């Protein structure tokens, strides 16, 4: 599902291990604060939800509820 975070659209979904993550949708998003390279391909960058503040997590989950 697509969510907004810091003015950017990111793809919310669990990773291979079931952790909640926000995946990039554009190569320019790799420079966002908190973005982590997690794979062997150049486009495998994400932000782990667990690293976000409680308020940020609540805001993202609210977006998911409204979809």
mmCIF file of the N, C-alpha and C atoms, coordinates in Angstrom:
data_MODEL
# 
_entry.id   MODEL 
# 
loop_
_atom_site.group_PDB 
_atom_site.id 
_atom_site.type_symbol 
_atom_site.label_atom_id 
_atom_site.label_alt_id 
_atom_site.label_comp_id 
_atom_site.label_asym_id 
_atom_site.label_entity_id 
_atom_site.label_seq_id 
_atom_site.pdbx_PDB_ins_code 
_atom_site.Cartn_x 
_atom_site.Cartn_y 
_atom_site.Cartn_z 
_atom_site.occupancy 
_atom_site.B_iso_or_equiv 
_atom_site.pdbx_formal_charge 
_atom_site.auth_seq_id 
_atom_site.auth_comp_id 
_atom_site.auth_asym_id 
_atom_site.auth_atom_id 
_atom_site.pdbx_PDB_model_num 
ATOM 1   N N  . UNK A 1 1  ? 0.832  -1.170  0.000  1.00 0.00 ? 1  UNK A N  1 
ATOM 2   C CA . UNK A 1 1  ? 0.000  0.000   0.000  1.00 0.00 ? 1  UNK A CA 1 
ATOM 3   C C  . UNK A 1 1  ? 0.886  1.246   0.000  1.00 0.00 ? 1  UNK A C  1 
ATOM 4   N N  . UNK A 1 2  ? 0.445  2.248   -0.686 1.00 0.00 ? 2  UNK A N  1 
ATOM 5   C CA . UNK A 1 2  ? 1.195  3.489   -0.783 1.00 0.00 ? 2  UNK A CA 1 
ATOM 6   C C  . UNK A 1 2  ? 0.818  4.399   0.391  1.00 0.00 ? 2  UNK A C  1 
ATOM 7   N N  . UNK A 1 3  ? 1.836  4.910   1.082  1.00 0.00 ? 3  UNK A N  1 
ATOM 8   C CA . UNK A 1 3  ? 1.628  5.850   2.184  1.00 0.00 ? 3  UNK A CA 1 
ATOM 9   C C  . UNK A 1 3  ? 2.512  7.070   1.962  1.00 0.00 ? 3  UNK A C  1 
ATOM 10  N N  . UNK A 1 4  ? 2.170  8.143   2.645  1.00 0.00 ? 4  UNK A N  1 
ATOM 11  C CA . UNK A 1 4  ? 2.986  9.352   2.593  1.00 0.00 ? 4  UNK A CA 1 
ATOM 12  C C  . UNK A 1 4  ? 3.811  9.459   3.869  1.00 0.00 ? 4  UNK A C  1 
ATOM 13  N N  . UNK A 1 5  ? 5.086  9.762   3.687  1.00 0.00 ? 5  UNK A N  1 
ATOM 14  C CA . UNK A 1 5  ? 5.993  9.969   4.805  1.00 0.00 ? 5  UNK A CA 1 
ATOM 15  C C  . UNK A 1 5  ? 6.964  11.067  4.420  1.00 0.00 ? 5  UNK A C  1 
ATOM 16  N N  . UNK A 1 6  ? 6.985  12.135  5.208  1.00 0.00 ? 6  UNK A N  1 
ATOM 17  C CA . UNK A 1 6  ? 7.868  13.290  4.953  1.00 0.00 ? 6  UNK A CA 1 
ATOM 18  C C  . UNK A 1 6  ? 7.701  13.817  3.533  1.00 0.00 ? 6  UNK A C  1 
ATOM 19  N N  . UNK A 1 7  ? 6.459  13.862  3.068  1.00 0.00 ? 7  UNK A N  1 
ATOM 20  C CA . UNK A 1 7  ? 6.158  14.421  1.752  1.00 0.00 ? 7  UNK A CA 1 
ATOM 21  C C  . UNK A 1 7  ? 6.432  13.494  0.584  1.00 0.00 ? 7  UNK A C  1 
ATOM 22  N N  . UNK A 1 8  ? 6.831  12.273  0.854  1.00 0.00 ? 8  UNK A N  1 
ATOM 23  C CA . UNK A 1 8  ? 7.142  11.304  -0.210 1.00 0.00 ? 8  UNK A CA 1 
ATOM 24  C C  . UNK A 1 8  ? 6.163  10.137  -0.164 1.00 0.00 ? 8  UNK A C  1 
ATOM 25  N N  . UNK A 1 9  ? 5.886  9.580   -1.322 1.00 0.00 ? 9  UNK A N  1 
ATOM 26  C CA . UNK A 1 9  ? 5.081  8.365   -1.397 1.00 0.00 ? 9  UNK A CA 1 
ATOM 27  C C  . UNK A 1 9  ? 6.020  7.168   -1.294 1.00 0.00 ? 9  UNK A C  1 
ATOM 28  N N  . UNK A 1 10 ? 5.732  6.282   -0.338 1.00 0.00 ? 10 UNK A N  1 
ATOM 29  C CA . UNK A 1 10 ? 6.527  5.073   -0.144 1.00 0.00 ? 10 UNK A CA 1 
ATOM 30  C C  . UNK A 1 10 ? 5.596  3.876   -0.122 1.00 0.00 ? 10 UNK A C  1 
ATOM 31  N N  . UNK A 1 11 ? 6.128  2.722   -0.424 1.00 0.00 ? 11 UNK A N  1 
ATOM 32  C CA . UNK A 1 11 ? 5.347  1.489   -0.481 1.00 0.00 ? 11 UNK A CA 1 
ATOM 33  C C  . UNK A 1 11 ? 5.480  0.741   0.848  1.00 0.00 ? 11 UNK A C  1 
ATOM 34  N N  . UNK A 1 12 ? 4.379  0.667   1.600  1.00 0.00 ? 12 UNK A N  1 
ATOM 35  C CA . UNK A 1 12 ? 4.367  -0.025  2.887  1.00 0.00 ? 12 UNK A CA 1 
ATOM 36  C C  . UNK A 1 12 ? 4.078  -1.505  2.662  1.00 0.00 ? 12 UNK A C  1 
ATOM 37  N N  . UNK A 1 13 ? 4.943  -2.363  3.190  1.00 0.00 ? 13 UNK A N  1 
ATOM 38  C CA . UNK A 1 13 ? 4.672  -3.804  3.211  1.00 0.00 ? 13 UNK A CA 1 
ATOM 39  C C  . UNK A 1 13 ? 5.724  -4.492  4.064  1.00 0.00 ? 13 UNK A C  1 
ATOM 40  N N  . UNK A 1 14 ? 5.395  -5.659  4.546  1.00 0.00 ? 14 UNK A N  1 
ATOM 41  C CA . UNK A 1 14 ? 6.375  -6.409  5.338  1.00 0.00 ? 14 UNK A CA 1 
ATOM 42  C C  . UNK A 1 14 ? 7.542  -6.870  4.468  1.00 0.00 ? 14 UNK A C  1 
ATOM 43  N N  . UNK A 1 15 ? 8.716  -6.979  5.086  1.00 0.00 ? 15 UNK A N  1 
ATOM 44  C CA . UNK A 1 15 ? 9.862  -7.519  4.361  1.00 0.00 ? 15 UNK A CA 1 
ATOM 45  C C  . UNK A 1 15 ? 9.832  -9.043  4.441  1.00 0.00 ? 15 UNK A C  1 
ATOM 46  N N  . UNK A 1 16 ? 10.876 -9.648  3.967  1.00 0.00 ? 16 UNK A N  1 
ATOM 47  C CA . UNK A 1 16 ? 10.981 -11.109 3.926  1.00 0.00 ? 16 UNK A CA 1 
ATOM 48  C C  . UNK A 1 16 ? 10.831 -11.739 5.316  1.00 0.00 ? 16 UNK A C  1 
ATOM 49  N N  . UNK A 1 17 ? 11.226 -11.009 6.347  1.00 0.00 ? 17 UNK A N  1 
ATOM 50  C CA . UNK A 1 17 ? 11.184 -11.531 7.715  1.00 0.00 ? 17 UNK A CA 1 
ATOM 51  C C  . UNK A 1 17 ? 9.942  -11.082 8.482  1.00 0.00 ? 17 UNK A C  1 
ATOM 52  N N  . UNK A 1 18 ? 9.038  -10.368 7.816  1.00 0.00 ? 18 UNK A N  1 
ATOM 53  C CA . UNK A 1 18 ? 7.800  -9.939  8.445  1.00 0.00 ? 18 UNK A CA 1 
ATOM 54  C C  . UNK A 1 18 ? 7.868  -8.590  9.132  1.00 0.00 ? 18 UNK A C  1 
ATOM 55  N N  . UNK A 1 19 ? 9.004  -7.899  9.055  1.00 0.00 ? 19 UNK A N  1 
ATOM 56  C CA . UNK A 1 19 ? 9.108  -6.563  9.650  1.00 0.00 ? 19 UNK A CA 1 
ATOM 57  C C  . UNK A 1 19 ? 8.387  -5.554  8.757  1.00 0.00 ? 19 UNK A C  1 
ATOM 58  N N  . UNK A 1 20 ? 7.756  -4.568  9.383  1.00 0.00 ? 20 UNK A N  1 
ATOM 59  C CA . UNK A 1 20 ? 7.070  -3.522  8.630  1.00 0.00 ? 20 UNK A CA 1 
ATOM 60  C C  . UNK A 1 20 ? 8.103  -2.545  8.077  1.00 0.00 ? 20 UNK A C  1 
ATOM 61  N N  . UNK A 1 21 ? 8.008  -2.283  6.783  1.00 0.00 ? 21 UNK A N  1 
ATOM 62  C CA . UNK A 1 21 ? 8.969  -1.386  6.147  1.00 0.00 ? 21 UNK A CA 1 
ATOM 63  C C  . UNK A 1 21 ? 8.293  -0.473  5.139  1.00 0.00 ? 21 UNK A C  1 
ATOM 64  N N  . UNK A 1 22 ? 8.956  0.635   4.849  1.00 0.00 ? 22 UNK A N  1 
ATOM 65  C CA . UNK A 1 22 ? 8.535  1.577   3.821  1.00 0.00 ? 22 UNK A CA 1 
ATOM 66  C C  . UNK A 1 22 ? 9.580  1.528   2.711  1.00 0.00 ? 22 UNK A C  1 
ATOM 67  N N  . UNK A 1 23 ? 9.193  1.005   1.552  1.00 0.00 ? 23 UNK A N  1 
ATOM 68  C CA . UNK A 1 23 ? 10.119 0.835   0.427  1.00 0.00 ? 23 UNK A CA 1 
ATOM 69  C C  . UNK A 1 23 ? 10.110 2.049   -0.482 1.00 0.00 ? 23 UNK A C  1 
ATOM 70  N N  . UNK A 1 24 ? 11.259 2.346   -1.085 1.00 0.00 ? 24 UNK A N  1 
ATOM 71  C CA . UNK A 1 24 ? 11.352 3.469   -2.023 1.00 0.00 ? 24 UNK A CA 1 
ATOM 72  C C  . UNK A 1 24 ? 10.490 3.187   -3.253 1.00 0.00 ? 24 UNK A C  1 
ATOM 73  N N  . UNK A 1 25 ? 10.072 4.275   -3.887 1.00 0.00 ? 25 UNK A N  1 
ATOM 74  C CA . UNK A 1 25 ? 9.353  4.183   -5.158 1.00 0.00 ? 25 UNK A CA 1 
ATOM 75  C C  . UNK A 1 25 ? 10.106 4.916   -6.258 1.00 0.00 ? 25 UNK A C  1 
ATOM 76  N N  . UNK A 1 26 ? 11.168 5.621   -5.851 1.00 0.00 ? 26 UNK A N  1 
ATOM 77  C CA . UNK A 1 26 ? 11.977 6.387   -6.793 1.00 0.00 ? 26 UNK A CA 1 
ATOM 78  C C  . UNK A 1 26 ? 13.434 6.366   -6.307 1.00 0.00 ? 26 UNK A C  1 
ATOM 79  N N  . UNK A 1 27 ? 14.392 6.272   -7.211 1.00 0.00 ? 27 UNK A N  1 
ATOM 80  C CA . UNK A 1 27 ? 15.802 6.252   -6.799 1.00 0.00 ? 27 UNK A CA 1 
ATOM 81  C C  . UNK A 1 27 ? 16.226 7.470   -5.978 1.00 0.00 ? 27 UNK A C  1 
ATOM 82  N N  . UNK A 1 28 ? 15.606 8.620   -6.194 1.00 0.00 ? 28 UNK A N  1 
ATOM 83  C CA . UNK A 1 28 ? 15.990 9.816   -5.435 1.00 0.00 ? 28 UNK A CA 1 
ATOM 84  C C  . UNK A 1 28 ? 15.651 9.690   -3.957 1.00 0.00 ? 28 UNK A C  1 
ATOM 85  N N  . UNK A 1 29 ? 14.763 8.771   -3.597 1.00 0.00 ? 29 UNK A N  1 
ATOM 86  C CA . UNK A 1 29 ? 14.368 8.592   -2.201 1.00 0.00 ? 29 UNK A CA 1 
ATOM 87  C C  . UNK A 1 29 ? 15.433 7.883   -1.363 1.00 0.00 ? 29 UNK A C  1 
ATOM 88  N N  . UNK A 1 30 ? 16.453 7.366   -1.998 1.00 0.00 ? 30 UNK A N  1 
ATOM 89  C CA . UNK A 1 30 ? 17.501 6.669   -1.246 1.00 0.00 ? 30 UNK A CA 1 
ATOM 90  C C  . UNK A 1 30 ? 18.230 7.597   -0.287 1.00 0.00 ? 30 UNK A C  1 
ATOM 91  N N  . UNK A 1 31 ? 18.119 8.896   -0.501 1.00 0.00 ? 31 UNK A N  1 
ATOM 92  C CA . UNK A 1 31 ? 18.811 9.880   0.344  1.00 0.00 ? 31 UNK A CA 1 
ATOM 93  C C  . UNK A 1 31 ? 17.965 10.354  1.527  1.00 0.00 ? 31 UNK A C  1 
ATOM 94  N N  . UNK A 1 32 ? 16.761 9.833   1.668  1.00 0.00 ? 32 UNK A N  1 
ATOM 95  C CA . UNK A 1 32 ? 15.903 10.239  2.783  1.00 0.00 ? 32 UNK A CA 1 
ATOM 96  C C  . UNK A 1 32 ? 16.519 9.804   4.114  1.00 0.00 ? 32 UNK A C  1 
ATOM 97  N N  . UNK A 1 33 ? 16.340 10.597  5.163  1.00 0.00 ? 33 UNK A N  1 
ATOM 98  C CA . UNK A 1 33 ? 16.832 10.198  6.485  1.00 0.00 ? 33 UNK A CA 1 
ATOM 99  C C  . UNK A 1 33 ? 16.208 8.869   6.921  1.00 0.00 ? 33 UNK A C  1 
ATOM 100 N N  . UNK A 1 34 ? 17.032 7.982   7.438  1.00 0.00 ? 34 UNK A N  1 
ATOM 101 C CA . UNK A 1 34 ? 16.545 6.688   7.916  1.00 0.00 ? 34 UNK A CA 1 
ATOM 102 C C  . UNK A 1 34 ? 16.498 5.599   6.868  1.00 0.00 ? 34 UNK A C  1 
ATOM 103 N N  . UNK A 1 35 ? 16.767 5.953   5.609  1.00 0.00 ? 35 UNK A N  1 
ATOM 104 C CA . UNK A 1 35 ? 16.715 4.968   4.529  1.00 0.00 ? 35 UNK A CA 1 
ATOM 105 C C  . UNK A 1 35 ? 17.921 4.046   4.637  1.00 0.00 ? 35 UNK A C  1 
ATOM 106 N N  . UNK A 1 36 ? 17.677 2.736   4.485  1.00 0.00 ? 36 UNK A N  1 
ATOM 107 C CA . UNK A 1 36 ? 18.715 1.723   4.633  1.00 0.00 ? 36 UNK A CA 1 
ATOM 108 C C  . UNK A 1 36 ? 18.765 0.848   3.385  1.00 0.00 ? 36 UNK A C  1 
ATOM 109 N N  . UNK A 1 37 ? 19.970 0.583   2.901  1.00 0.00 ? 37 UNK A N  1 
ATOM 110 C CA . UNK A 1 37 ? 20.143 -0.358  1.791  1.00 0.00 ? 37 UNK A CA 1 
ATOM 111 C C  . UNK A 1 37 ? 20.050 -1.761  2.363  1.00 0.00 ? 37 UNK A C  1 
ATOM 112 N N  . UNK A 1 38 ? 19.154 -2.586  1.813  1.00 0.00 ? 38 UNK A N  1 
ATOM 113 C CA . UNK A 1 38 ? 18.916 -3.905  2.408  1.00 0.00 ? 38 UNK A CA 1 
ATOM 114 C C  . UNK A 1 38 ? 19.105 -5.076  1.449  1.00 0.00 ? 38 UNK A C  1 
ATOM 115 N N  . UNK A 1 39 ? 19.534 -4.820  0.230  1.00 0.00 ? 39 UNK A N  1 
ATOM 116 C CA . UNK A 1 39 ? 19.608 -5.937  -0.698 1.00 0.00 ? 39 UNK A CA 1 
ATOM 117 C C  . UNK A 1 39 ? 20.765 -5.874  -1.657 1.00 0.00 ? 39 UNK A C  1 
ATOM 118 N N  . UNK A 1 40 ? 20.717 -6.746  -2.608 1.00 0.00 ? 40 UNK A N  1 
ATOM 119 C CA . UNK A 1 40 ? 21.758 -6.837  -3.605 1.00 0.00 ? 40 UNK A CA 1 
ATOM 120 C C  . UNK A 1 40 ? 21.455 -6.046  -4.862 1.00 0.00 ? 40 UNK A C  1 
ATOM 121 N N  . UNK A 1 41 ? 20.232 -5.528  -4.978 1.00 0.00 ? 41 UNK A N  1 
ATOM 122 C CA . UNK A 1 41 ? 19.848 -4.741  -6.139 1.00 0.00 ? 41 UNK A CA 1 
ATOM 123 C C  . UNK A 1 41 ? 19.881 -3.263  -5.777 1.00 0.00 ? 41 UNK A C  1 
ATOM 124 N N  . UNK A 1 42 ? 20.165 -2.388  -6.731 1.00 0.00 ? 42 UNK A N  1 
ATOM 125 C CA . UNK A 1 42 ? 20.294 -0.964  -6.427 1.00 0.00 ? 42 UNK A CA 1 
ATOM 126 C C  . UNK A 1 42 ? 19.022 -0.310  -5.879 1.00 0.00 ? 42 UNK A C  1 
ATOM 127 N N  . UNK A 1 43 ? 17.866 -0.907  -6.098 1.00 0.00 ? 43 UNK A N  1 
ATOM 128 C CA . UNK A 1 43 ? 16.615 -0.289  -5.653 1.00 0.00 ? 43 UNK A CA 1 
ATOM 129 C C  . UNK A 1 43 ? 16.069 -0.877  -4.351 1.00 0.00 ? 43 UNK A C  1 
ATOM 130 N N  . UNK A 1 44 ? 16.854 -1.617  -3.627 1.00 0.00 ? 44 UNK A N  1 
ATOM 131 C CA . UNK A 1 44 ? 16.381 -2.245  -2.391 1.00 0.00 ? 44 UNK A CA 1 
ATOM 132 C C  . UNK A 1 44 ? 16.750 -1.402  -1.172 1.00 0.00 ? 44 UNK A C  1 
ATOM 133 N N  . UNK A 1 45 ? 16.012 -0.317  -1.027 1.00 0.00 ? 45 UNK A N  1 
ATOM 134 C CA . UNK A 1 45 ? 16.165 0.601   0.101  1.00 0.00 ? 45 UNK A CA 1 
ATOM 135 C C  . UNK A 1 45 ? 14.832 0.693   0.823  1.00 0.00 ? 45 UNK A C  1 
ATOM 136 N N  . UNK A 1 46 ? 14.889 0.772   2.130  1.00 0.00 ? 46 UNK A N  1 
ATOM 137 C CA . UNK A 1 46 ? 13.659 0.925   2.897  1.00 0.00 ? 46 UNK A CA 1 
ATOM 138 C C  . UNK A 1 46 ? 13.934 1.606   4.231  1.00 0.00 ? 46 UNK A C  1 
ATOM 139 N N  . UNK A 1 47 ? 12.848 2.029   4.857  1.00 0.00 ? 47 UNK A N  1 
ATOM 140 C CA . UNK A 1 47 ? 12.886 2.547   6.217  1.00 0.00 ? 47 UNK A CA 1 
ATOM 141 C C  . UNK A 1 47 ? 12.121 1.541   7.074  1.00 0.00 ? 47 UNK A C  1 
ATOM 142 N N  . UNK A 1 48 ? 12.744 1.060   8.124  1.00 0.00 ? 48 UNK A N  1 
ATOM 143 C CA . UNK A 1 48 ? 12.073 0.134   9.030  1.00 0.00 ? 48 UNK A CA 1 
ATOM 144 C C  . UNK A 1 48 ? 11.151 0.926   9.948  1.00 0.00 ? 48 UNK A C  1 
ATOM 145 N N  . UNK A 1 49 ? 9.899  0.525   10.014 1.00 0.00 ? 49 UNK A N  1 
ATOM 146 C CA . UNK A 1 49 ? 8.915  1.227   10.843 1.00 0.00 ? 49 UNK A CA 1 
ATOM 147 C C  . UNK A 1 49 ? 9.366  1.311   12.295 1.00 0.00 ? 49 UNK A C  1 
ATOM 148 N N  . UNK A 1 50 ? 10.033 0.285   12.785 1.00 0.00 ? 50 UNK A N  1 
ATOM 149 C CA . UNK A 1 50 ? 10.448 0.266   14.196 1.00 0.00 ? 50 UNK A CA 1 
ATOM 150 C C  . UNK A 1 50 ? 11.445 1.382   14.531 1.00 0.00 ? 50 UNK A C  1 
ATOM 151 N N  . UNK A 1 51 ? 12.066 1.975   13.515 1.00 0.00 ? 51 UNK A N  1 
ATOM 152 C CA . UNK A 1 51 ? 13.019 3.056   13.763 1.00 0.00 ? 51 UNK A CA 1 
ATOM 153 C C  . UNK A 1 51 ? 12.347 4.427   13.807 1.00 0.00 ? 51 UNK A C  1 
ATOM 154 N N  . UNK A 1 52 ? 11.076 4.492   13.442 1.00 0.00 ? 52 UNK A N  1 
ATOM 155 C CA . UNK A 1 52 ? 10.353 5.757   13.435 1.00 0.00 ? 52 UNK A CA 1 
ATOM 156 C C  . UNK A 1 52 ? 9.808  6.069   14.820 1.00 0.00 ? 52 UNK A C  1 
ATOM 157 N N  . UNK A 1 53 ? 9.539  7.329   15.051 1.00 0.00 ? 53 UNK A N  1 
ATOM 158 C CA . UNK A 1 53 ? 8.950  7.722   16.336 1.00 0.00 ? 53 UNK A CA 1 
ATOM 159 C C  . UNK A 1 53 ? 7.544  7.139   16.448 1.00 0.00 ? 53 UNK A C  1 
ATOM 160 N N  . UNK A 1 54 ? 7.039  7.081   17.649 1.00 0.00 ? 54 UNK A N  1 
ATOM 161 C CA . UNK A 1 54 ? 5.689  6.551   17.878 1.00 0.00 ? 54 UNK A CA 1 
ATOM 162 C C  . UNK A 1 54 ? 4.661  7.370   17.099 1.00 0.00 ? 54 UNK A C  1 
ATOM 163 N N  . UNK A 1 55 ? 4.811  8.699   17.097 1.00 0.00 ? 55 UNK A N  1 
ATOM 164 C CA . UNK A 1 55 ? 3.878  9.559   16.364 1.00 0.00 ? 55 UNK A CA 1 
ATOM 165 C C  . UNK A 1 55 ? 3.906  9.268   14.866 1.00 0.00 ? 55 UNK A C  1 
ATOM 166 N N  . UNK A 1 56 ? 5.096  9.062   14.311 1.00 0.00 ? 56 UNK A N  1 
ATOM 167 C CA . UNK A 1 56 ? 5.209  8.754   12.878 1.00 0.00 ? 56 UNK A CA 1 
ATOM 168 C C  . UNK A 1 56 ? 4.563  7.406   12.564 1.00 0.00 ? 56 UNK A C  1 
ATOM 169 N N  . UNK A 1 57 ? 4.775  6.428   13.426 1.00 0.00 ? 57 UNK A N  1 
ATOM 170 C CA . UNK A 1 57 ? 4.163  5.115   13.215 1.00 0.00 ? 57 UNK A CA 1 
ATOM 171 C C  . UNK A 1 57 ? 2.638  5.210   13.261 1.00 0.00 ? 57 UNK A C  1 
ATOM 172 N N  . UNK A 1 58 ? 2.125  5.966   14.218 1.00 0.00 ? 58 UNK A N  1 
ATOM 173 C CA . UNK A 1 58 ? 0.669  6.141   14.339 1.00 0.00 ? 58 UNK A CA 1 
ATOM 174 C C  . UNK A 1 58 ? 0.120  6.802   13.077 1.00 0.00 ? 58 UNK A C  1 
ATOM 175 N N  . UNK A 1 59 ? 0.792  7.833   12.584 1.00 0.00 ? 59 UNK A N  1 
ATOM 176 C CA . UNK A 1 59 ? 0.337  8.538   11.375 1.00 0.00 ? 59 UNK A CA 1 
ATOM 177 C C  . UNK A 1 59 ? 0.303  7.606   10.172 1.00 0.00 ? 59 UNK A C  1 
ATOM 178 N N  . UNK A 1 60 ? 1.306  6.764   10.026 1.00 0.00 ? 60 UNK A N  1 
ATOM 179 C CA . UNK A 1 60 ? 1.337  5.831   8.905  1.00 0.00 ? 60 UNK A CA 1 
ATOM 180 C C  . UNK A 1 60 ? 0.248  4.772   9.044  1.00 0.00 ? 60 UNK A C  1 
ATOM 181 N N  . UNK A 1 61 ? 0.083  4.233   10.240 1.00 0.00 ? 61 UNK A N  1 
ATOM 182 C CA . UNK A 1 61 ? -0.962 3.228   10.451 1.00 0.00 ? 61 UNK A CA 1 
ATOM 183 C C  . UNK A 1 61 ? -2.359 3.813   10.228 1.00 0.00 ? 61 UNK A C  1 
ATOM 184 N N  . UNK A 1 62 ? -2.534 5.081   10.557 1.00 0.00 ? 62 UNK A N  1 
ATOM 185 C CA . UNK A 1 62 ? -3.812 5.743   10.302 1.00 0.00 ? 62 UNK A CA 1 
ATOM 186 C C  . UNK A 1 62 ? -4.091 5.791   8.800  1.00 0.00 ? 62 UNK A C  1 
ATOM 187 N N  . UNK A 1 63 ? -3.058 6.078   8.015  1.00 0.00 ? 63 UNK A N  1 
ATOM 188 C CA . UNK A 1 63 ? -3.222 6.076   6.557  1.00 0.00 ? 63 UNK A CA 1 
ATOM 189 C C  . UNK A 1 63 ? -3.642 4.693   6.072  1.00 0.00 ? 63 UNK A C  1 
ATOM 190 N N  . UNK A 1 64 ? -3.064 3.659   6.642  1.00 0.00 ? 64 UNK A N  1 
ATOM 191 C CA . UNK A 1 64 ? -3.384 2.292   6.226  1.00 0.00 ? 64 UNK A CA 1 
ATOM 192 C C  . UNK A 1 64 ? -4.830 1.940   6.570  1.00 0.00 ? 64 UNK A C  1 
ATOM 193 N N  . UNK A 1 65 ? -5.318 2.409   7.706  1.00 0.00 ? 65 UNK A N  1 
ATOM 194 C CA . UNK A 1 65 ? -6.697 2.159   8.120  1.00 0.00 ? 65 UNK A CA 1 
ATOM 195 C C  . UNK A 1 65 ? -7.690 2.806   7.161  1.00 0.00 ? 65 UNK A C  1 
ATOM 196 N N  . UNK A 1 66 ? -7.326 3.988   6.651  1.00 0.00 ? 66 UNK A N  1 
ATOM 197 C CA . UNK A 1 66 ? -8.230 4.749   5.804  1.00 0.00 ? 66 UNK A CA 1 
ATOM 198 C C  . UNK A 1 66 ? -8.267 4.267   4.351  1.00 0.00 ? 66 UNK A C  1 
ATOM 199 N N  . UNK A 1 67 ? -7.490 3.259   4.038  1.00 0.00 ? 67 UNK A N  1 
ATOM 200 C CA . UNK A 1 67 ? -7.458 2.760   2.650  1.00 0.00 ? 67 UNK A CA 1 
ATOM 201 C C  . UNK A 1 67 ? -8.364 1.586   2.479  1.00 0.00 ? 67 UNK A C  1 
# 
